[in-house]
Amino acid sequence: MKINDRIISPDHPPLVIAEIGINHGGSLEVAKEMARLAAAAGCEMVKHQTHILEDAMTDEAKSIFRPTPMCQSGTSWPAVRCHKKKKSP
C-alpha cells in the first residue's frame, strides 16, 4: 500500500499516526499545534475528528439536551454530558 510516496508494508518501517481525536476542542489553531507537535515527536500523520453537534443529534436528542455557553466546543459527547436539560418538577 502507498500513501503519496510512503510505502506501507511489513518490509518498511511502521507508519506512526498520532490520534488527536476531538482533543482540539473545535479549535483549528489547537489542532494545527497538536499536528505540529506530533510531527516534531516523529509522527508522520495525524487523525482527528470534528463533530457538528446540530448534525450529530436527532430531534429527540435535541429536545433532551440544550447548548450552554460553557459547552460550545463543537464536539458531541463531552458537550452533551454538560448540557443535559433538567427534568421539570
C-alpha positions as CSV (number, residue, x, y, z in Angstrom):
1,M,0.0,0.0,0.0
2,K,1.2,3.5,-0.7
3,I,0.1,6.9,0.6
4,N,1.7,9.6,-1.5
5,D,5.3,8.4,-1.6
6,R,5.1,6.5,1.7
7,I,5.1,2.7,1.3
8,I,3.3,0.8,4.0
9,S,4.1,-2.8,4.2
10,P,5.7,-5.4,6.6
11,D,9.0,-4.7,4.8
12,H,9.1,-1.0,5.7
13,P,9.2,0.9,9.0
14,P,5.9,1.2,10.8
15,L,3.7,4.3,9.9
16,V,3.2,6.3,13.1
17,I,-0.1,8.1,13.3
18,A,-1.0,10.5,16.1
19,E,-4.6,10.2,17.4
20,I,-5.8,13.8,18.1
21,G,-9.5,12.8,18.1
22,I,-11.6,15.6,19.4
23,N,-9.0,16.9,21.8
24,H,-8.6,20.1,19.7
25,G,-12.0,21.2,21.2
26,G,-13.1,22.6,17.8
27,S,-10.2,25.0,17.6
28,L,-8.3,25.0,14.3
29,E,-5.3,26.6,15.9
30,V,-5.1,24.0,18.7
31,A,-5.4,21.2,16.0
32,K,-2.6,22.7,14.0
33,E,-0.4,23.0,17.1
34,M,-1.2,19.4,18.0
35,A,-0.2,18.3,14.5
36,R,3.0,20.3,14.7
37,L,3.9,18.7,18.0
38,A,3.1,15.2,16.7
39,A,5.3,15.8,13.7
40,A,8.1,17.0,16.0
41,A,7.7,13.8,18.0
42,G,8.1,11.7,14.9
43,C,4.6,11.0,13.8
44,E,4.1,11.0,10.1
45,M,0.3,11.5,10.1
46,V,-2.5,12.7,12.4
47,K,-6.1,11.5,12.7
48,H,-8.6,14.0,14.1
49,Q,-12.4,14.3,14.4
50,T,-14.8,17.1,14.2
51,H,-18.5,16.8,15.1
52,I,-21.1,19.4,14.4
53,L,-23.4,19.0,17.4
54,E,-26.5,20.0,15.5
55,D,-25.8,17.4,12.8
56,A,-24.9,14.7,15.3
57,M,-28.1,14.7,17.3
58,T,-31.6,13.6,16.4
59,D,-34.5,15.9,17.0
60,E,-35.4,13.8,20.1
61,A,-31.9,14.1,21.5
62,K,-32.1,17.9,20.8
63,S,-35.3,18.0,22.9
64,I,-33.4,16.4,25.8
65,F,-30.1,18.3,25.6
66,R,-29.6,22.1,25.2
67,P,-26.5,24.1,24.4
68,T,-24.9,26.1,27.2
69,P,-22.1,28.7,26.8
70,M,-19.5,26.5,28.6
71,C,-20.1,23.6,26.2
72,Q,-19.7,25.3,22.8
73,S,-16.6,23.2,21.8
74,G,-18.3,21.8,18.7
75,T,-17.7,18.2,19.9
76,S,-20.6,15.9,20.6
77,W,-20.3,13.7,23.7
78,P,-18.3,15.9,26.0
79,A,-20.7,18.8,25.2
80,V,-23.8,16.5,25.6
81,R,-22.7,15.5,29.1
82,C,-22.5,19.1,30.3
83,H,-25.7,20.4,28.9
84,K,-28.4,17.8,29.7
85,K,-31.7,19.5,30.4
86,K,-33.0,19.2,33.9
87,K,-36.3,17.4,34.2
88,S,-39.3,19.6,35.1
89,P,-40.8,19.1,38.5
